[in-house]
Amino acid sequence: MDTLAHDLGKDPAQLRMQNFIKPEAFPYRSALNWTYDSGDYEAALKLAMKNVDYEGLRREQAEKRARGELMGIGISSFTEIVGAGPGKHFDIAGIQMFDSCEIRVHPTGKAIARIGVQTQGQGHETTFAQIIGAELGMSPDDIDVEHGDTDTAPYGLGTYASRSTPVAGAATAMAARKVRDKAKKIAAYLLEVGEEDLEWEPGRFFVNGSPGKGKTIQELAFAAYTNCPPYLEPGLEAVNYYDPPNLTYPFGSYICIVDIDRGTGEVHIRRFMAVDDCGTIINPMIVEGQIHGGLTQGLAPAMYEELSYDENGNVLGSNFQDYLIPTSMETPHWETDRTVTPSPHHPIGAKGVGESPTVGAPQAIVNAVVDALAHVGVRHIDIPVTPWKVWNILKEKGLTSD
């Protein structure tokens, strides 16, 4: 995109804006027959540009170039396909890739949920409890989330490809709604009204027109084991197997600003603004943490990690002295923001986010380095963009300092 923008004499941001799928075009079927669920790509890029004062940065860049300084601005706008997946499209050895959740509300009013995905540090114990809490009006502190126990775990295809919330999270929301539906029947029985006469507010059913006459979800859970309607099975639990109708498509726009040392070829990331859209956000702090981790992972191939070989095919980066990974010392300060465009087919509108930053970060960084050198004809640099590579380009272009 940046090369095309240069060839056309357009600003890289302007060219992207002209080619984005418009919000009103969603759901958008691509030429390869994938249906993008929702998006507002222009809003994400505009927010990133506003946050960094993009026009001001371009003016600063022009002034620095006039003084012989090297500053670059890189843009990356991306969308990712996550949430594998619909059984009609995805399987592993013929086994369809839906997921499930089992929820049981005890007579005490507390609950246990068993999920088929495995947490690897993403905070499933928190977010899945929040999903149930929001659906049933319960405190997440009263909900235990169990995962990874092969003796009790329900069917699931695991955690990868940002599929936990798009698939298992949807199964959790749907199972909670089944629990709420049964609780409504019990409430109608106890309050001696028809189900159609009941209204729901978080954690409580009440009689329409008589808000003081109602039953909490805790009271209904106790009644499910002690005074259940004779036409219902006792207990308050449900299971849902969720086969998603489509994948989800999180997206974002990142802007990276770099300065290059003409003496050493070292690239300094001065600012990095990441605007992500993962649909409905369940826990902002967990999302923020996943974005920070993903951005650092995206920094790694852009500037450090490389599998290189000698003439005999031996791997040269066989240890962490030769295979470089970014630590907290190399990682810049990440600035983040968000737009929210819910997925129309997901029960709570969530899309997934864990891997999105790894999709958008590398090209934003490399585009910034190339942009710093675009005025001398540089259009491409292979990753990782190491100081040695950059210094050799500077030497070739006569830009090295004494």
RODO-2510 file (C-alpha; in nm, 4 decimals, decimal comma):
residues 402
     n   res          X          Y          Z
     1     m     0,0000     0,0000     0,0000
     2     d     0,2792     0,2422     0,0857
     3     t     0,4641     0,1704    -0,2403
     4     l     0,1442     0,2271    -0,4371
     5     a     0,0754     0,5478    -0,2453
     6     h     0,4232     0,6754    -0,3293
     7     d     0,3860     0,5835    -0,6958
     8     l     0,0479     0,7614    -0,7114
     9     g     0,1679     1,0631    -0,5184
    10     k    -0,0851     1,0029    -0,2402
    11     d    -0,0493     1,0015     0,1352
    12     p    -0,0489     0,6395     0,2678
    13     a    -0,3394     0,7155     0,5011
    14     q    -0,5408     0,8776     0,2219
    15     l    -0,4981     0,5762    -0,0063
    16     r    -0,6135     0,3401     0,2657
    17     m    -0,9193     0,5523     0,3364
    18     q    -1,0178     0,5404    -0,0294
    19     n    -1,0010     0,1608    -0,0392
    20     f    -1,1609     0,0582     0,2896
    21     i    -1,4837    -0,1397     0,2832
    22     k    -1,7533     0,1056     0,3890
    23     p    -1,9447     0,0375     0,7136
    24     e    -2,2773     0,0155     0,5299
    25     a    -2,1390    -0,2627     0,3048
    26     f    -2,1232    -0,5129     0,5927
    27     p    -2,1752    -0,8015     0,6078
    28     y    -1,9347    -0,7998     0,3142
    29     r    -1,8745    -1,1027     0,0959
    30     s    -1,5212    -1,1068    -0,0434
    31     a    -1,4089    -1,2343    -0,3819
    32     l    -1,2944    -1,5548    -0,2091
    33     n    -1,6410    -1,6041    -0,0572
    34     w    -1,5569    -1,5050     0,3021
    35     t    -1,8240    -1,2961     0,4729
    36     y    -1,6782    -1,0168     0,6862
    37     d    -1,9253    -0,9718     0,9713
    38     s    -1,8867    -0,6029     1,0640
    39     g    -1,6349    -0,3234     1,0553
    40     d    -1,5649     0,0466     1,0496
    41     y    -1,2070     0,0568     0,9282
    42     e    -1,2066     0,4276     0,8533
    43     a    -1,3067     0,5135     1,2106
    44     a    -1,0162     0,3121     1,3531
    45     l    -0,7573     0,4777     1,1289
    46     k    -0,9003     0,8250     1,1876
    47     l    -0,8832     0,7718     1,5640
    48     a    -0,5206     0,6570     1,5436
    49     m    -0,4327     0,9595     1,3269
    50     k    -0,6061     1,1970     1,5676
    51     n    -0,4302     1,0474     1,8694
    52     v    -0,0829     1,1002     1,7223
    53     d    -0,1556     1,4296     1,5410
    54     y    -0,0771     1,2722     1,2048
    55     e    -0,0701     1,5987     1,0091
    56     g     0,1631     1,7497     1,2655
    57     l     0,3935     1,4497     1,2386
    58     r     0,4116     1,4851     0,8607
    59     r     0,5114     1,8504     0,9021
    60     e     0,7737     1,7528     1,1576
    61     q     0,9075     1,4868     0,9227
    62     a     0,9465     1,7370     0,6399
    63     e     1,1334     1,9761     0,8679
    64     k     1,3653     1,7016     0,9922
    65     r     1,4404     1,5811     0,6406
    66     a     1,5441     1,9331     0,5500
    67     r     1,7966     1,9129     0,8361
    68     g     1,9201     1,5687     0,7302
    69     e     1,7432     1,3798     1,0104
    70     l     1,5668     1,0511     0,9467
    71     m     1,2120     1,0157     1,0816
    72     g     0,9493     0,7726     0,9569
    73     i     0,5751     0,7232     1,0016
    74     g     0,4338     0,3764     0,9367
    75     i     0,0694     0,2768     0,9057
    76     s    -0,0832    -0,0681     0,9263
    77     s    -0,4564    -0,1279     0,8800
    78     f    -0,5598    -0,4903     0,9090
    79     t    -0,8409    -0,7330     0,9673
    80     e    -0,8067    -1,0815     1,1082
    81     i    -1,0185    -1,3938     1,0677
    82     v    -1,0752    -1,5690     1,4020
    83     g    -1,3239    -1,7901     1,5801
    84     a    -1,2789    -2,1228     1,4060
    85     g    -1,5187    -2,2295     1,3397
    86     p    -1,8385    -2,3089     1,1645
    87     g    -1,8795    -2,6848     1,1338
    88     k    -1,9738    -2,6461     0,7681
    89     h    -1,6232    -2,5125     0,6975
    90     f    -1,3880    -2,6361     0,9694
    91     d    -1,3007    -2,9698     1,1238
    92     i    -1,0069    -3,1584     1,2699
    93     a    -0,9946    -3,5140     1,1358
    94     g    -1,3642    -3,4804     1,0617
    95     i    -1,4549    -3,3533     1,4092
    96     q    -1,6409    -3,0248     1,3797
    97     m    -1,4973    -2,7271     1,5619
    98     f    -1,7882    -2,6148     1,7774
    99     d    -1,7497    -2,5701     2,1530
   100     s    -1,9602    -2,6126     2,4627
   101     c    -2,0279    -2,4935     2,8147
   102     e    -2,2074    -2,6511     3,1104
   103     i    -2,3522    -2,4286     3,3852
   104     r    -2,5041    -2,5389     3,7144
   105     v    -2,6511    -2,2974     3,9666
   106     h    -2,6433    -2,4534     4,3129
   107     p    -2,9169    -2,4176     4,5774
   108     t    -2,6882    -2,1647     4,7461
   109     g    -2,7251    -1,9316     4,4491
   110     k    -2,3629    -1,9769     4,3478
   111     a    -2,2664    -2,1422     4,0191
   112     i    -2,0075    -2,3540     3,8454
   113     a    -1,9302    -2,3405     3,4740
   114     r    -1,7278    -2,5983     3,2853
   115     i    -1,5833    -2,4918     2,9532
   116     g    -1,4146    -2,6802     2,6709
   117     v    -1,1333    -2,4311     2,6119
   118     q    -0,8133    -2,4104     2,8123
   119     t    -0,6751    -2,0900     2,9546
   120     q    -0,3089    -2,0143     2,8873
   121     g    -0,3056    -1,6907     3,0817
   122     q    -0,5868    -1,5137     2,8952
   123     g    -0,8010    -1,4880     3,2080
   124     h    -1,0852    -1,7222     3,1133
   125     e    -1,1695    -1,7650     3,4798
   126     t    -1,2527    -1,3947     3,4902
   127     t    -1,4084    -1,3263     3,1515
   128     f    -1,6290    -1,6347     3,1371
   129     a    -1,7552    -1,5642     3,4884
   130     q    -1,8339    -1,2111     3,3725
   131     i    -2,0305    -1,3432     3,0741
   132     i    -2,2442    -1,5589     3,3019
   133     g    -2,2744    -1,2838     3,5595
   134     a    -2,4022    -1,0411     3,2977
   135     e    -2,6575    -1,2903     3,1648
   136     l    -2,7889    -1,4006     3,5051
   137     g    -2,7349    -1,0866     3,7118
   138     m    -2,4938    -1,2654     3,9433
   139     s    -2,1642    -1,1494     4,0860
   140     p    -1,8705    -1,3058     3,8985
   141     d    -1,7248    -1,3783     4,2427
   142     d    -2,0068    -1,6319     4,2921
   143     i    -1,9188    -1,8228     3,9745
   144     d    -1,6416    -2,0835     3,9518
   145     v    -1,5063    -2,1523     3,6042
   146     e    -1,3525    -2,4944     3,5587
   147     h    -1,1329    -2,5789     3,2620
   148     g    -0,8647    -2,8234     3,1631
   149     d    -0,9968    -3,1154     3,3694
   150     t    -1,0245    -3,4064     3,1274
   151     d    -1,2471    -3,5947     3,3732
   152     t    -1,5172    -3,3282     3,3706
   153     a    -1,4561    -3,0864     3,0828
   154     p    -1,7290    -3,0727     2,8190
   155     y    -1,6625    -3,1088     2,4485
   156     g    -1,4312    -2,8481     2,3039
   157     l    -1,1587    -2,8011     2,0456
   158     g    -0,9278    -2,5925     2,2612
   159     t    -0,7731    -2,2487     2,2776
   160     y    -0,5907    -2,1107     1,9753
   161     a    -0,6512    -1,8724     1,6845
   162     s    -0,8393    -1,6316     1,9150
   163     r    -1,1354    -1,8694     1,9219
   164     s    -1,2124    -1,8879     2,2950
   165     t    -1,4515    -1,5939     2,3249
   166     p    -1,5956    -1,6162     1,9700
   167     v    -1,6889    -1,9840     2,0161
   168     a    -1,6735    -2,1000     2,3792
   169     g    -1,7730    -1,7555     2,5049
   170     a    -2,0809    -1,7723     2,2844
   171     a    -2,1601    -2,1214     2,4171
   172     t    -2,1313    -1,9826     2,7700
   173     a    -2,3710    -1,6961     2,7003
   174     m    -2,6222    -1,9305     2,5365
   175     a    -2,6042    -2,1812     2,8241
   176     a    -2,6638    -1,8971     3,0714
   177     r    -2,9684    -1,7902     2,8722
   178     k    -3,1048    -2,1441     2,8931
   179     v    -3,0613    -2,1270     3,2711
   180     r    -3,2424    -1,7928     3,2763
   181     d    -3,5265    -1,9321     3,0649
   182     k    -3,5822    -2,2138     3,3136
   183     a    -3,5573    -1,9701     3,6036
   184     k    -3,8341    -1,7693     3,4392
   185     k    -4,0636    -2,0725     3,4360
   186     i    -3,9957    -2,1278     3,8044
   187     a    -4,0599    -1,7604     3,8777
   188     a    -4,3935    -1,7734     3,6959
   189     y    -4,4933    -2,0762     3,9053
   190     l    -4,3923    -1,9171     4,2354
   191     l    -4,5506    -1,5803     4,1559
   192     e    -4,8634    -1,7426     4,0081
   193     v    -4,8510    -1,5514     3,6808
   194     g    -4,7864    -1,6370     3,3203
   195     e    -4,4345    -1,6163     3,1839
   196     e    -4,5513    -1,3403     2,9518
   197     d    -4,6358    -1,1331     3,2603
   198     l    -4,2768    -1,1307     3,3839
   199     e    -4,0068    -0,8732     3,3237
   200     w    -3,6341    -0,9281     3,3694
   201     e    -3,3868    -0,6961     3,5286
   202     p    -3,0322    -0,8080     3,6065
   203     g    -3,0583    -1,0784     3,8709
   204     r    -3,4372    -1,0719     3,9133
   205     f    -3,7718    -1,1478     3,7513
   206     f    -4,0664    -0,9294     3,8572
   207     v    -4,4312    -0,9011     3,7624
   208     n    -4,5013    -0,6443     3,4961
   209     g    -4,6640    -0,3438     3,6619
   210     s    -4,5735    -0,4661     4,0121
   211     p    -4,1967    -0,4254     4,0456
   212     g    -4,2084    -0,5077     4,4149
   213     k    -4,3379    -0,8560     4,3388
   214     g    -4,0480    -1,0641     4,2129
   215     k    -3,7881    -1,3328     4,2723
   216     t    -3,4081    -1,3075     4,2549
   217     i    -3,2010    -1,5603     4,0642
   218     q    -3,0730    -1,6884     4,4014
   219     e    -3,4286    -1,7456     4,5267
   220     l    -3,5162    -1,9209     4,2028
   221     a    -3,2079    -2,1419     4,2268
   222     f    -3,3098    -2,2500     4,5774
   223     a    -3,6644    -2,3171     4,4591
   224     a    -3,5309    -2,5288     4,1703
   225     y    -3,4121    -2,7802     4,4307
   226     t    -3,6867    -2,7368     4,6936
   227     n    -4,0087    -2,6214     4,5291
   228     c    -3,9752    -2,6881     4,1603
   229     p    -4,2903    -2,6856     3,9468
   230     p    -4,4178    -3,0431     3,9046
   231     y    -4,4010    -3,0131     3,5257
   232     l    -4,0272    -2,9301     3,5279
   233     e    -3,7201    -3,1323     3,6123
   234     p    -3,5632    -3,0206     3,9392
   235     g    -3,2345    -2,8368     3,9393
   236     l    -3,1056    -2,5347     3,7536
   237     e    -2,8454    -2,6188     3,4949
   238     a    -2,7938    -2,6173     3,1211
   239     v    -2,5448    -2,7076     2,8492
   240     n    -2,4979    -2,5469     2,5122
   241     y    -2,3085    -2,6663     2,2084
   242     y    -2,2332    -2,3641     1,9951
   243     d    -2,1587    -2,4030     1,6266
   244     p    -2,0871    -2,0477     1,5059
   245     p    -2,2699    -1,9408     1,1892
   246     n    -1,9650    -1,7448     1,0747
   247     l    -1,6150    -1,6441     1,1735
   248     t    -1,5516    -1,3109     1,3407
   249     y    -1,3353    -1,0341     1,1955
   250     p    -1,1567    -0,8104     1,4477
   251     f    -0,9591    -0,5255     1,2938
   252     g    -0,7474    -0,2246     1,3737
   253     s    -0,5138     0,0498     1,2588
   254     y    -0,1661     0,1095     1,3998
   255     i     0,0706     0,4026     1,3533
   256     c     0,4389     0,3789     1,4379
   257     i     0,6831     0,6714     1,4527
   258     v     1,0563     0,5987     1,4356
   259     d     1,3838     0,7896     1,4352
   260     i     1,6954     0,6387     1,2767
   261     d     2,0487     0,6990     1,4020
   262     r     2,2601     0,7754     1,0944
   263     g     2,5762     0,6702     1,2722
   264     t     2,4687     0,3219     1,3845
   265     g     2,1536     0,2359     1,1864
   266     e     1,9670     0,1883     1,5130
   267     v     1,5899     0,2311     1,4880
   268     h     1,4241     0,4004     1,7831
   269     i     1,0465     0,3602     1,8133
   270     r     0,9418     0,6978     1,9468
   271     r     0,5669     0,6284     1,9560
   272     f     0,3354     0,3442     1,8698
   273     m    -0,0403     0,3974     1,8641
   274     a    -0,2584     0,0863     1,8381
   275     v    -0,6325     0,1174     1,7795
   276     d    -0,8086    -0,2192     1,7958
   277     d    -1,1688    -0,3236     1,7459
   278     c    -1,2592    -0,6653     1,8842
   279     g    -1,6332    -0,6061     1,9055
   280     t    -1,7926    -0,6105     2,2488
   281     i    -1,5297    -0,5955     2,5229
   282     i    -1,5901    -0,8142     2,8270
   283     n    -1,2960    -0,7111     3,0433
   284     p    -1,1015    -0,4019     2,9287
   285     m    -0,7981    -0,4751     3,1446
   286     i    -0,7574    -0,8277     3,0075
   287     v    -0,7996    -0,7007     2,6512
   288     e    -0,5372    -0,4335     2,7176
   289     g    -0,2966    -0,6944     2,8499
   290     q    -0,3441    -0,9194     2,5490
   291     i    -0,2859    -0,6257     2,3142
   292     h     0,0347    -0,5278     2,4933
   293     g     0,1622    -0,8848     2,4723
   294     g     0,0639    -0,9160     2,1080
   295     l     0,2336    -0,5894     2,0168
   296     t     0,5554    -0,7057     2,1782
   297     q     0,5277    -1,0344     1,9904
   298     g     0,4785    -0,8343     1,6709
   299     l     0,7859    -0,6240     1,7498
   300     a     0,9946    -0,9409     1,7678
   301     p     0,9902    -1,0487     1,3990
   302     a     0,9962    -0,6882     1,2825
   303     m     1,3281    -0,6057     1,4505
   304     y     1,4823    -0,9046     1,6290
   305     e     1,3827    -1,2645     1,5622
   306     e     1,5321    -1,4455     1,2648
   307     l     1,5936    -1,8066     1,1661
   308     s     1,9167    -1,7954     0,9676
   309     y     2,1352    -2,0811     0,8432
   310     d     2,4955    -2,1331     0,7426
   311     e     2,6026    -2,2860     0,4108
   312     n     2,5569    -2,6362     0,5569
   313     g     2,2002    -2,5749     0,6720
   314     n     2,2821    -2,5376     1,0397
   315     v     2,0625    -2,3019     1,2363
   316     l     2,2673    -2,0036     1,3508
   317     g     2,0159    -1,8733     1,6039
   318     s     2,0231    -2,1793     1,8286
   319     n     2,0345    -1,9879     2,1579
   320     f     1,9017    -1,6645     2,3017
   321     q     2,2324    -1,4894     2,2477
   322     d     2,2007    -1,5341     1,8721
   323     y     1,8212    -1,5572     1,8415
   324     l     1,7092    -1,2221     1,9738
   325     i     1,3802    -1,1688     2,1529
   326     p     1,2581    -0,8348     2,2867
   327     t     1,2627    -0,7862     2,6618
   328     s     1,1149    -0,5039     2,8636
   329     m     1,4296    -0,3048     2,7815
   330     e     1,3639    -0,3123     2,4068
   331     t     0,9865    -0,2854     2,4212
   332     p     0,8579     0,0694     2,3644
   333     h     0,5690     0,2309     2,5476
   334     w     0,2546     0,1064     2,3765
   335     e    -0,0296     0,3556     2,3398
   336     t    -0,3689     0,1956     2,2854
   337     d    -0,7227     0,2958     2,2044
   338     r    -1,0289     0,1221     2,0706
   339     t    -1,3401     0,1386     1,8630
   340     v    -1,6279    -0,1016     1,9254
   341     t    -1,8105    -0,2630     1,6347
   342     p    -2,0034    -0,5670     1,7667
   343     s    -2,0277    -0,8840     1,5636
   344     p    -2,3911    -0,9160     1,4517
   345     h    -2,4023    -1,2953     1,4740
   346     h    -2,2265    -1,3474     1,8093
   347     p    -2,4598    -1,3667     2,1130
   348     i    -2,2782    -1,0829     2,2912
   349     g    -2,1077    -0,9239     1,9889
   350     a    -1,7515    -1,0300     2,0821
   351     k    -1,4856    -1,1076     1,8213
   352     g    -1,1576    -1,2129     1,9844
   353     v    -0,8356    -1,0133     2,0181
   354     g    -0,5364    -1,2169     2,1378
   355     e    -0,3513    -1,2415     1,8087
   356     s    -0,4642    -0,9215     1,6354
   357     p    -0,1636    -0,7133     1,7481
   358     t     0,0753    -0,9696     1,6024
   359     v    -0,1022    -0,9186     1,2697
   360     g    -0,0788    -0,5405     1,2662
   361     a     0,2423    -0,4517     1,4498
   362     p     0,5233    -0,5830     1,2245
   363     q     0,4219    -0,3968     0,9099
   364     a     0,3579    -0,0722     1,0983
   365     i     0,7152    -0,0819     1,2285
   366     v     0,8730    -0,1788     0,8955
   367     n     0,6608     0,0734     0,7056
   368     a     0,7881     0,3430     0,9406
   369     v     1,1517     0,2512     0,8734
   370     v     1,0940     0,2403     0,4981
   371     d     0,9089     0,5719     0,5168
   372     a     1,2090     0,7309     0,6867
   373     l     1,4171     0,6330     0,3836
   374     a     1,1551     0,6691     0,1095
   375     h     1,2966     1,0014    -0,0112
   376     v     1,6161     0,8231    -0,1209
   377     g     1,4330     0,5500    -0,3090
   378     v     1,3971     0,2780    -0,0442
   379     r     1,0747     0,0809    -0,0942
   380     h     1,1348    -0,2444     0,0913
   381     i     1,3480    -0,3933     0,3700
   382     d     1,3373    -0,7598     0,4654
   383     i     1,2555    -0,8306     0,8280
   384     p     1,4008    -0,8293     1,0821
   385     v     1,5039    -0,4674     1,0328
   386     t     1,8351    -0,4823     1,2176
   387     p     2,0769    -0,1910     1,2687
   388     w     2,3245    -0,3678     1,0388
   389     k     2,0748    -0,3823     0,7525
   390     v     1,9725    -0,0210     0,8032
   391     w     2,3328     0,1002     0,8302
   392     n     2,4237    -0,0739     0,5039
   393     i     2,1314     0,1009     0,3320
   394     l     2,2451     0,4327     0,4789
   395     k     2,5980     0,3700     0,3545
   396     e     2,4726     0,2750     0,0074
   397     k     2,2637     0,5942    -0,0083
   398     g     2,5380     0,8129     0,1324
   399     l     2,3446     0,8947     0,4470
   400     t     2,5802     0,7659     0,7163
   401     s     2,7159     1,0243     0,9561
   402     d     3,0825     1,0560     1,0421
***
